[in-house]
């Protein structure tokens, strides 16, 4: 792994601050980097505008990201919410199991895409599960 930006200091062992950079030219990949020739005369209006567009797009993606947080300690009683059978049968209810699997990973760190991968389902079904659990006040 190639490391080299000044931000790496914030990710040193024991520090681990969530720092990132947005740049058009990667550090160390242009000859002026960290020399006396590294100055703002290298910056162009087009570069600033294009960088701004990328930054805006990144922020919008992050704002639209859904990261569910389980609101209940332990396993909730799903039967009274109509999300799990009240009577045990030999036939497994797959969607009910997906609700339980989803709740296991709704820790406020995993987004819908992460959870869909972990519970081995498609993103559309993960969104539907999220909506159902949210309506039942099991996640936020």
C-alpha positions in Angstrom: 0.0 0.0 0.0 1.4 3.3 -1.0 1.1 6.0 1.7 2.3 9.5 1.5 -0.1 12.3 2.2 0.2 14.4 5.3 -3.2 13.1 6.4 -1.6 9.7 7.1 -0.4 11.2 10.4 -4.0 11.4 11.6 -4.4 7.7 10.9 -1.3 6.6 12.8 -1.7 3.8 15.3 -3.6 5.0 18.4 -4.9 8.1 16.6 -7.2 6.8 13.8 -9.1 10.0 13.1 -11.5 9.7 10.2 -9.6 12.1 7.8 -9.7 12.2 4.0 -8.5 14.3 1.2 -10.1 15.3 -2.1 -7.6 16.2 -4.8 -7.2 16.2 -8.5 -3.5 15.2 -8.6 -2.5 12.6 -6.2 0.3 13.5 -3.8 3.7 12.3 -5.0 2.5 11.9 -8.6 3.6 15.3 -9.8 7.2 16.4 -9.6 6.6 19.6 -7.6 5.0 17.7 -4.6 6.7 18.8 -1.4 9.3 21.0 -3.1 9.8 24.7 -3.3 8.0 24.5 -6.7 4.8 23.3 -5.1 2.6 26.4 -5.1 -0.8 27.8 -6.1 0.4 28.7 -9.6 -0.2 25.0 -10.4 -3.9 25.4 -9.6 -6.3 26.2 -12.4 -9.9 27.5 -12.3 -11.0 24.4 -14.3 -9.3 22.2 -11.7 -11.0 23.9 -8.8 -14.4 23.7 -10.5 -13.9 20.0 -11.4 -12.7 19.3 -7.8 -15.7 21.1 -6.4 -18.1 19.0 -8.5 -16.5 15.8 -7.3 -16.6 16.9 -3.7 -20.3 17.9 -4.0 -21.1 14.5 -5.6 -19.3 12.7 -2.8 -21.1 14.7 -0.1 -24.5 14.0 -1.8 -23.8 10.3 -1.9 -22.9 10.2 1.8 -26.1 12.2 2.7 -28.2 9.7 0.8 -26.6 6.7 2.5 -28.8 4.8 4.9 -27.1 3.4 7.9 -29.7 1.6 10.0 -29.4 1.5 13.8 -31.1 -1.2 15.8 -33.3 0.4 18.5 -33.9 -2.7 20.7 -31.6 -4.6 23.0 -31.6 -8.3 22.5 -33.9 -10.1 20.0 -37.3 -8.2 19.7 -40.6 -10.1 19.8 -41.3 -10.2 16.1 -44.5 -12.3 16.3 -46.5 -9.6 17.9 -45.5 -7.3 15.0 -46.5 -9.8 12.4 -42.9 -10.2 11.3 -42.3 -13.8 12.5 -44.7 -16.8 12.9 -46.2 -17.1 16.4 -46.4 -20.9 16.0 -43.3 -22.9 15.2 -43.4 -25.0 12.0 -40.9 -27.2 10.2 -41.1 -25.0 7.2 -38.7 -22.1 7.5 -40.1 -18.6 6.9 -37.2 -17.1 4.9 -38.3 -13.4 5.0 -38.8 -13.7 8.8 -35.2 -15.0 9.0 -34.0 -12.1 6.9 -35.6 -9.6 9.3 -33.6 -11.2 12.2 -30.4 -11.3 10.1 -30.8 -7.6 9.1 -31.2 -6.6 12.8 -27.9 -8.4 13.7 -26.0 -6.0 11.3 -28.0 -2.8 11.9 -25.4 -1.5 14.3 -25.2 2.1 13.0 -22.0 1.3 11.1 -23.2 -0.9 8.2 -25.1 0.8 5.4 -27.8 -1.0 3.4 -25.4 -2.2 0.8 -23.1 -3.7 3.5 -26.1 -5.4 5.2 -27.5 -6.8 2.0 -24.1 -8.4 1.3 -23.8 -9.8 4.8 -27.3 -11.3 4.7 -26.9 -12.5 1.2 -29.8 -10.6 -0.4 -30.2 -8.0 -3.0 -30.2 -4.3 -2.2 -33.9 -3.8 -3.1 -35.0 -6.5 -0.6 -32.7 -5.0 2.0 -34.4 -1.6 1.5 -37.8 -3.2 1.9 -36.8 -4.9 5.1 -35.4 -1.7 6.4 -38.7 0.1 5.7 -40.7 -2.6 7.4 -38.4 -2.6 10.5 -38.5 1.2 10.6 -42.3 1.2 10.5 -42.2 -1.2 13.4 -39.9 1.1 15.4 -37.1 -1.5 15.4 -34.5 0.5 13.6 -33.9 4.2 12.8 
